[in-house]
Amino acid sequence: MKNNFNKRAHSAISNPHLQDALHIATSRFAELRANSFKTIVSPDALRRRARKIRQDTFDNIDTHLKNLIRKLEENGVHIHFADTADDAKTKILSIAKQNNTKTAVKSKSMASEELHLNEALEDAGIKPVETDLGEWILQLAHETPSHLVAPAIHKTLGQVTELFRKKVEPNIDEDPETLTAIARKKIRTEFLNAELGITGVNFAVSETGTICLVTNEGNARMVTTLPKIHIGIMGIEKIVPTIEDAFTLLSVLPRSATGQKLTSYFTLLTGAKKRMESDGPQEIHLVIIDGGRTQHLGGPFQEAFHCIRCGACQNACPVFQTVGGHVYNSVYGGPIGSILTPMLNGIENSNELPMASSLCGACMDACPVMVDIPRMLLEMRKKRVKRRENSLIENTTFKVAASSMKFPLLWKTGFKVARIFFNIFSRNGELLWQPDFLKRKLQKRNLPLPAKKSFRTILEEKGELITKTPKKKQKEEDIEEKNDSPETPIIPNHGIHNLHGMSSEEESTTEEFPIDNPIEYFMREIESVGGKSYFVNNKEESLKTINEITQRFLESKIAITNSVPEFIKTNLQSKNNEILEPIFQDDNRNSLKEARIGITTCDWAISETGTIVIFSSKKQPRLFSLLPEIHICVVLEKQILNHLNDLPNKIKNILLEKKSIAPSCINLITGPSRSADIALTPIKGVHGPKELHIIILSKNLS
Ligand code: SF4
C-alpha cells in the first residue's frame, strides 16, 4: 500500500491526455463556480448558514433519523437498514429478484459505487444500465468515476469517440452532439423496458419524508418514473431536517458543483405513485447504509459527513488538478476523499491518502458548507505518526528540526552552515549532487536553495525585527490562546471568518437580490438557462405563439395534459395534429413514445432562477414534461414567485397539511435537459426535452 499513491501519481503526471482533460475541466469548473456565487448578495453568509444546517443536523442526528423513518413509512416507503456493503447488496438483490428484474436502470449514485453494486447485479443475472451519460461512458469503458459530479472528467472527446466506435456505432463522427444523440436513443429503450430503477439520494428530508434528487440530464426522473420499483440508496449523511434546509443546501450545491443557480431538475419524491396518479413507481424502497459511518459520529471526523458531494474541493485542489481522481484508488477522490476513504475503509488501510495534500486550504475555501478538510487531514496525519508509519528519514528530519527550533542560536548557526554548504555545492541555483532519497522525492522539482540572506537578517537590517514580546503582553496572549476554541484551525482559514457560529445579524442577512420586475427577470433567467419565453396578452397572441413553436411538427402527435386551457387544445386539433391526453388505465408511456411535443401547465414559477414547478397529479402526469423532445409550459402571471426561498413553505404546506391531495412527485424544472459529460461540451436534450418553451399568460387572460 505504501507509496502506491506516488506511483499512480507519477503515471498520471506522464499522461498528456489526462493532463489536458484535467486542466480544462478543473479550471472551467472553478471559473463557473466563482461566477455563480456573484449572483448572491452575501455568499459567505449563505455558506455559513449551510454549514450551520449541517452541524445542527449532526448534533441531533438520532432524532432526525427517527423522524425520517417515521415519515417515510407513513408515505409508504419501505426502509431497509444495512450495516455493511454486503448487507445492502443482499437487500437490493432480494427486492430485484422478488420483482423478476432482468434490467435495472441506474442514475448516478456514489453510494452504489461504494457497494460495487453493478458487479453484484451482473453476478445475479441482472443487467445494470448506467443512464447518466458520463457513467454510461465509463460502463462502456469498464472504468470507475474519477470525479464526484463529472465522472468522465478524465476522458477527452477523441477517447470517447473511439470508445463509441468500438462499442456502439463504428462510423460515428467525433462530435459531442452526435455522440449524445446516439446515447439518448440507446438508453431510452432501456428506460422504457426496465423493471427496476436505482438512484442515490441528494437529500432525505425528515420532516416530510421526502427524497430529493438534484440532476441535469433527466435520467433520474426517468429512473424514478418508468420502472415499477424504485430503490434509493443513501448513507445517514443525506439527512436534512426541513424542506427549507433542503432549499438552502440547494442554493449552494449546483453553484459549487457546476456553476448553475439550479440544475435542470430538482425532484422531490414523497412516496410511490398515488391512487389518483397515472405514472410513477408502484413501490419505493430506501436502503440506508452504515458502512462504517456511525463509528465516527461524535468523533474528530464527523464533520466529513457535512459534505454534500459538490466536487468543488476536487476542482480547487492543486493535487487533484495534477493527478485526477483515479490516483486516489477509491470511490471518493480528492481532498474530501482523502478523509472519507480512510473513515469508511479503516484509517490503517488508507494511510497514504491524508498525505496527498499540500494543506493549502483551497478545498475549504471552495467548500459550500465549509468542511474543515485541512484540520481533519492533520488529525489523520497525527494518527499516522502515532502508529509510527513515517519513514526513518522523515522522522529524524522532523525531530532534528523540532529540537533545533527550540534553540534560536542553534537554528541560526545551522542555517549559516547550510548556506555555506549549498553555495559550495551548487551551480546556477541547482545542487551538484543529491542523495538518492532526495532525488526520489524531488523527481520533477528543484530543491529551492536557501536565499542569500535570511528573512531575519533582512528584517534586522531594516530595523524591523522584534525579538522579544514584553512579558505582560506575552501572558495575556497565552491566556487568550488557552481560551481559544479547541477547534481553532491550525491552517489559516483564508478569509472565512467566524467559522463556528453566526451572529443574529448574519442569520437575518438576505442572500437575495431585489426583483423589481418579476416577469422581466423570469424571462431573462429562462433565456439564460437555454429556454425560450413568451409573454402573451390575449388568446390570439397565445395561439399565434404556440403555432409558431409547433409549426415544425405539423400533423404530429402532441401530448397535452388536462390542465392546459381548452382553447389551446382545440386550436391544435384544427391543425390536423393528433392530440394525446392522459389516460389512467396505464402510465401513458406507450402513447407518449411517439409524441414530439408535450404541453403542460405548472403550479408555481420562480423569477430568480427561471424555474417552473410542476406537481404530479391526475390531470398532469409526470411523463408529459419528460418524454417528448419539446416541452411547452403555460404559466399564469399570478403563479410567478420572486425568489426560490418563497417556495419551500408552499411545498411544506401541501406535503404536511394537505396530505390527501399532496403529490408523490414535485419537479422544479430549470431549462431543458442538459449534460457536459463529453469533454465539457454543453449539449441539450440528453434524456429529457431538448427544448423548453415557457408561455406566460397575462393577468387579463388567467
Ligand atoms: S467537502 Fe465541501 S467542497 Fe468537497 S465535495 Fe464536499 S461539500 Fe463539496
Boltz pocket constraint, residues with backbone or C-beta under 6 A from the ligand:
constraints:
  - pocket:
      binder: B
      contacts: [[A, 148], [A, 256], [A, 306], [A, 307], [A, 308], [A, 309], [A, 310], [A, 311], [A, 312], [A, 313], [A, 314], [A, 336], [A, 363], [A, 366], [A, 367], [A, 368], [A, 369], [A, 370], [A, 371]]
      max_distance: 6.0
